[in-house]
């Protein structure tokens, strides 16, 4: 299967499920009435795909619990993904969309569970979208759904909230941090967590930075952090932090970035479409450069790899020696930016 969307919702699942498997035509009429334009919009998409059923047909089957042939909808494998789409429609109406992931391959869930299991973390990301929900077909080749009930959430949140840096690879921790935030929001609102994979496009988390490890605090001054954490025992041969006003917060010895050099970084950091064919000059040395995303610039010379990251408060400049690459350099960079955004 290719990549699919994963959406998460804080919802009182009982409000959703009270409409289904009742056989009450009045419940169907009320459901169609409250969903209104959303049903019509979904129907237009289905008509283009020539599914042969409308959302109203599927909702009618879900209210009755059987399709037009008398087959229990839980066994209706031919159209199970349509039931999931309508289930998501009702969940969206009664719940609060939290966040989502885009382009997730189905095989990723198993790999993520393997990483958690290896780290001794008693939590399954797969179960978020594969536990099933009684009375609804929620697992197909195209889509799936799952739920953590409100009374299950405190224990799950406790497991994820106690994770510390180094417990999981950083690329997995990004997703775990998302789940931790979803659980926290469900706890605050007294709701269940429903996750649906393969549904409609998600509204993915804005790129506003949130802290992966809220309990962490920087030790000492910014200069001590640069000297002791980034250079002395870290992977970087030089590091510097400059405020957006040009004021130096900290810099490793012999690594002084001039005001003109800082000023020249402003344009490519602000707009990654701007050409950087001429490279950039940092502390008197020239580096090739590219701007892959807004606020970030990377480059190199014959001996060092350059990273420039602009936050809402400062510009971070890091040089990593080519001959001593460290796997944890991205994690140290993430930690530093976390600290600057929170404590700078």
C-alpha positions as CSV (number, residue, x, y, z in Angstrom):
1,X,0.0,0.0,0.0
2,X,1.2,3.5,-0.7
3,X,1.2,6.3,1.8
4,X,-2.0,7.2,3.5
5,X,-3.3,10.0,5.7
6,X,-3.9,9.4,9.5
7,X,-6.3,11.7,11.3
8,X,-6.9,11.8,15.0
9,X,-10.0,13.1,16.8
10,X,-11.0,13.8,20.4
11,X,-14.6,12.6,20.5
12,X,-17.1,11.1,22.9
13,X,-17.5,7.9,21.0
14,X,-20.9,7.1,22.5
15,X,-22.3,10.1,20.8
16,X,-21.2,8.7,17.5
17,X,-22.2,5.1,18.1
18,X,-25.7,5.9,19.3
19,X,-26.7,6.4,15.6
20,X,-25.5,3.0,14.4
21,X,-27.1,-0.5,14.4
22,X,-30.4,0.8,15.9
23,X,-32.6,0.1,12.9
24,X,-34.3,3.4,13.6
25,X,-35.0,5.3,10.4
26,X,-35.5,8.5,12.5
27,X,-31.9,8.2,13.6
28,X,-30.9,8.0,10.0
29,X,-32.9,11.1,9.1
30,X,-31.4,13.0,12.0
31,X,-27.9,11.9,11.0
32,X,-28.3,12.9,7.4
33,X,-29.8,16.2,8.5
34,X,-26.9,17.2,10.8
35,X,-24.2,16.2,8.3
36,X,-26.0,17.9,5.4
37,X,-23.4,19.4,3.0
38,X,-20.7,17.1,4.2
39,X,-22.7,14.1,2.9
40,X,-23.3,15.8,-0.4
41,X,-19.6,16.7,-0.8
42,X,-18.5,13.1,0.0
43,X,-21.2,11.8,-2.5
44,X,-19.8,13.9,-5.3
45,X,-16.4,12.3,-4.8
46,X,-17.8,8.8,-4.7
47,X,-19.8,9.5,-7.9
48,X,-16.6,10.4,-9.7
49,X,-15.0,7.2,-8.5
50,X,-18.1,5.2,-9.5
51,X,-18.3,3.3,-6.3
52,X,-22.0,2.4,-7.0
53,X,-23.2,3.5,-3.5
54,X,-23.9,6.9,-2.1
55,X,-23.0,8.1,1.4
56,X,-26.7,8.0,2.2
57,X,-26.8,4.3,1.2
58,X,-23.9,3.5,3.4
59,X,-25.2,5.5,6.4
60,X,-28.5,3.7,6.0
61,X,-26.7,0.4,6.2
62,X,-24.8,1.5,9.2
63,X,-28.0,2.5,11.0
64,X,-29.6,-0.8,10.1
65,X,-26.4,-2.9,10.7
66,X,-26.9,-4.8,7.5
67,X,-26.6,-4.0,3.8
68,X,-29.3,-4.3,1.2
69,X,-28.5,-8.1,0.8
70,X,-29.0,-8.6,4.5
71,X,-25.3,-9.1,5.1
72,X,-23.9,-7.7,8.4
73,X,-21.9,-4.7,7.4
74,X,-19.0,-6.0,9.5
75,X,-18.7,-8.8,6.9
76,X,-19.2,-6.5,3.9
77,X,-15.6,-6.7,2.7
78,X,-16.3,-5.3,-0.7
79,X,-17.2,-1.9,0.6
80,X,-15.6,-1.7,4.1
81,X,-13.6,1.3,3.2
82,X,-16.8,3.2,2.4
83,X,-18.1,2.5,5.9
84,X,-14.9,3.8,7.3
85,X,-15.3,7.0,5.3
86,X,-18.8,7.6,6.6
87,X,-17.7,6.7,10.1
88,X,-15.0,9.4,9.9
89,X,-17.7,11.8,8.6
90,X,-19.7,11.3,11.8
91,X,-16.6,11.4,14.0
92,X,-15.6,14.7,12.5
93,X,-19.0,16.2,13.2
94,X,-19.2,15.2,16.8
95,X,-15.5,15.4,17.6
96,X,-12.5,17.8,17.5
97,X,-9.9,17.1,14.9
98,X,-6.5,17.1,16.7
99,X,-3.8,16.6,14.1
100,X,-2.7,14.2,11.5
101,X,0.1,12.5,9.6
102,X,0.5,12.5,5.8
103,X,1.9,9.8,3.5
104,X,2.3,7.0,6.1
105,X,2.9,3.6,4.7
106,X,1.0,0.7,6.3
107,X,4.3,-1.1,7.0
108,X,5.5,1.8,9.1
109,X,3.2,1.0,12.0
110,X,4.8,-2.4,12.5
111,X,8.3,-0.9,12.4
112,X,7.3,1.8,14.9
113,X,5.9,-0.8,17.3
114,X,9.2,-2.7,16.9
115,X,11.2,0.4,18.0
116,X,8.9,0.9,21.0
117,X,9.1,-2.8,22.0
118,X,12.9,-2.8,21.7
119,X,13.0,0.3,24.0
120,X,10.8,-1.4,26.5
121,X,7.9,1.0,25.9
122,X,4.6,-0.7,26.6
123,X,2.6,1.1,23.8
124,X,1.5,0.2,20.3
125,X,1.1,2.8,17.6
126,X,-0.5,0.2,15.4
127,X,-3.4,-0.2,17.8
128,X,-4.3,3.4,17.4
129,X,-5.7,2.6,13.9
130,X,-6.3,-1.2,14.1
131,X,-8.0,-2.0,17.4
132,X,-11.4,-1.9,15.7
133,X,-14.6,-0.3,17.0
134,X,-17.5,-2.6,17.9
135,X,-20.3,-2.6,15.3
136,X,-18.4,-0.8,12.5
137,X,-16.1,-2.4,9.9
138,X,-13.0,-0.5,10.6
139,X,-10.2,-2.5,8.9
140,X,-9.7,-2.9,5.2
141,X,-6.9,-2.9,2.6
142,X,-7.6,0.8,2.1
143,X,-8.4,2.2,5.5
144,X,-8.6,1.4,9.2
145,X,-9.7,2.9,12.5
146,X,-9.1,2.4,16.1
147,X,-9.9,4.0,19.5
148,X,-8.4,4.5,22.9
149,X,-11.3,4.9,25.4
150,X,-11.1,7.8,27.9
151,X,-10.5,5.4,30.8
152,X,-7.5,3.8,28.9
153,X,-5.9,7.2,28.2
154,X,-4.3,8.1,31.6
155,X,-2.1,4.9,31.6
156,X,-1.1,5.4,28.0
157,X,-0.2,9.0,28.5
158,X,1.8,8.2,31.6
159,X,3.9,5.7,29.6
160,X,4.7,8.3,26.8
161,X,5.1,11.2,29.2
162,X,8.0,9.6,31.0
163,X,10.1,9.2,27.9
164,X,13.4,11.0,27.9
165,X,15.9,12.0,25.3
166,X,17.8,8.9,24.1
167,X,15.0,6.5,24.9
168,X,13.8,6.4,21.3
169,X,15.4,7.4,17.9
170,X,14.5,11.0,17.2
171,X,12.5,10.2,14.0
172,X,10.2,7.9,16.0
173,X,10.0,10.4,18.9
174,X,8.4,13.0,16.7
175,X,5.4,10.7,16.1
176,X,5.3,9.6,19.7
177,X,5.2,13.2,20.8
178,X,2.2,13.8,18.5
179,X,0.4,10.9,20.1
180,X,1.3,12.1,23.6
181,X,-0.2,15.5,22.7
182,X,-3.4,13.9,21.4
183,X,-3.8,11.9,24.6
184,X,-3.2,15.1,26.7
185,X,-5.9,16.9,24.8
186,X,-8.3,14.0,25.2
187,X,-7.7,14.0,28.9
188,X,-8.3,17.7,29.2
189,X,-11.6,17.4,27.3
190,X,-12.8,14.2,28.8
191,X,-13.0,12.5,25.4
192,X,-12.0,9.3,23.7
193,X,-9.2,9.2,21.1
194,X,-10.3,7.9,17.6
195,X,-7.7,7.6,14.9
196,X,-8.5,6.8,11.2
197,X,-5.9,5.8,8.6
198,X,-6.7,6.2,4.9
199,X,-9.4,8.7,5.4
200,X,-9.7,12.2,4.1
201,X,-6.7,14.6,4.0
202,X,-5.6,15.6,7.4
203,X,-4.8,19.0,8.7
204,X,-1.2,18.2,9.7
205,X,0.5,19.8,12.6
206,X,1.6,23.3,11.8
207,X,5.4,23.6,11.8
208,X,5.2,25.7,15.0
209,X,7.8,24.1,17.2
210,X,6.6,22.2,20.2
211,X,9.0,20.6,22.8
212,X,9.6,16.9,22.5
213,X,10.9,16.7,26.0
214,X,9.2,19.4,28.2
215,X,11.0,18.5,31.3
216,X,14.5,19.3,30.0
217,X,16.3,22.4,31.0
218,X,19.6,23.8,29.8
219,X,22.5,23.7,32.3
220,X,24.5,26.9,32.7
221,X,24.9,29.8,30.3
222,X,24.6,29.7,26.5
223,X,28.4,30.0,26.3
224,X,28.8,27.0,28.6
225,X,26.3,25.0,26.6
226,X,28.2,25.7,23.4
227,X,31.5,25.0,24.9
228,X,30.6,21.9,26.9
229,X,27.7,20.2,25.2
230,X,28.1,21.1,21.5
231,X,31.9,21.2,21.0
232,X,33.7,19.5,23.9
233,X,31.7,16.3,23.9
234,X,29.4,16.9,21.0
235,X,29.9,16.4,17.3
236,X,30.5,20.0,16.4
237,X,33.9,21.6,15.8
238,X,32.4,25.1,16.0
239,X,29.0,26.6,17.1
240,X,27.6,30.0,17.6
241,X,24.2,31.6,18.6
242,X,23.3,35.1,17.6
243,X,20.1,37.0,18.5
244,X,18.0,38.2,15.7
245,X,19.2,41.7,16.6
246,X,22.8,40.6,15.8
247,X,23.9,40.4,19.4
248,X,26.2,37.4,20.2
249,X,24.8,35.0,22.7
250,X,27.6,32.5,22.5
251,X,30.3,31.3,20.1
252,X,33.1,28.8,20.3
253,X,36.6,30.2,20.4
254,X,37.9,31.5,17.1
255,X,34.4,31.4,15.5
256,X,33.3,35.0,15.2
257,X,30.6,35.7,12.6
258,X,30.6,39.3,11.4
259,X,27.6,41.6,11.2
260,X,27.9,41.6,7.4
261,X,28.0,37.8,7.3
262,X,24.9,37.6,9.5
263,X,23.1,40.1,7.4
264,X,23.8,38.1,4.2
265,X,22.1,35.1,5.7
266,X,18.8,36.9,6.2
267,X,17.6,36.6,2.6
268,X,18.1,32.8,1.9
269,X,16.8,32.0,5.4
270,X,13.6,34.0,4.7
271,X,13.0,32.6,1.2
272,X,14.4,29.2,0.2
273,X,13.6,30.0,-3.5
274,X,16.4,32.5,-3.6
275,X,19.5,31.3,-5.4
276,X,22.5,30.5,-3.2
277,X,24.9,29.5,-6.0
278,X,27.5,31.8,-4.7
279,X,27.5,30.1,-1.3
280,X,27.8,31.9,2.0
281,X,30.6,33.2,4.1
282,X,30.8,32.3,7.8
283,X,33.6,33.5,10.1
284,X,35.8,34.3,7.2
285,X,35.4,31.0,5.3
286,X,33.3,30.3,2.2
287,X,30.8,27.4,2.1
288,X,28.5,26.1,-0.7
289,X,24.9,26.5,0.4
290,X,21.3,25.5,-0.2
291,X,18.1,26.5,1.5
292,X,15.9,23.4,1.7
293,X,13.2,25.0,3.8
294,X,12.4,28.4,5.1
295,X,14.5,29.3,8.1
296,X,17.2,26.6,7.4
297,X,20.3,26.7,5.3
298,X,22.9,23.9,4.8
299,X,26.2,23.7,3.1
300,X,29.8,22.5,3.3
301,X,33.4,23.1,2.4
302,X,36.1,20.5,2.0
303,X,36.4,19.8,5.7
304,X,33.1,20.8,7.4
305,X,29.3,20.5,7.1
306,X,27.4,23.7,7.8
307,X,24.0,24.1,9.3
308,X,22.3,27.5,9.9
309,X,18.9,27.4,11.6
310,X,16.8,30.5,12.4
311,X,14.4,30.3,15.2
312,X,11.9,32.9,16.4
313,X,14.6,34.3,18.8
314,X,18.0,33.6,17.4
315,X,20.2,32.2,14.6
316,X,22.1,29.0,15.3
317,X,25.3,28.2,13.3
318,X,26.8,24.8,13.5
319,X,29.9,23.3,11.9
320,X,30.4,19.5,11.9
321,X,33.7,18.0,10.8
322,X,33.3,15.7,7.8
323,X,35.8,13.2,9.3
324,X,33.9,12.7,12.6
325,X,30.2,12.5,11.8
326,X,28.0,11.8,14.8
327,X,24.6,10.2,14.6
328,X,23.3,12.4,17.4
329,X,24.1,15.8,15.7
330,X,20.5,16.3,14.6
331,X,19.2,15.4,18.0
332,X,21.6,17.9,19.7
333,X,20.5,20.5,17.2
334,X,16.8,19.8,18.0
335,X,17.5,20.0,21.7
336,X,19.4,23.4,21.3
337,X,16.5,24.9,19.3
338,X,14.0,23.6,21.9
339,X,16.0,25.4,24.6
340,X,16.3,28.6,22.6
341,X,12.6,28.8,21.8
342,X,11.7,28.0,25.4
343,X,14.3,29.7,27.5
344,X,16.0,32.2,25.1
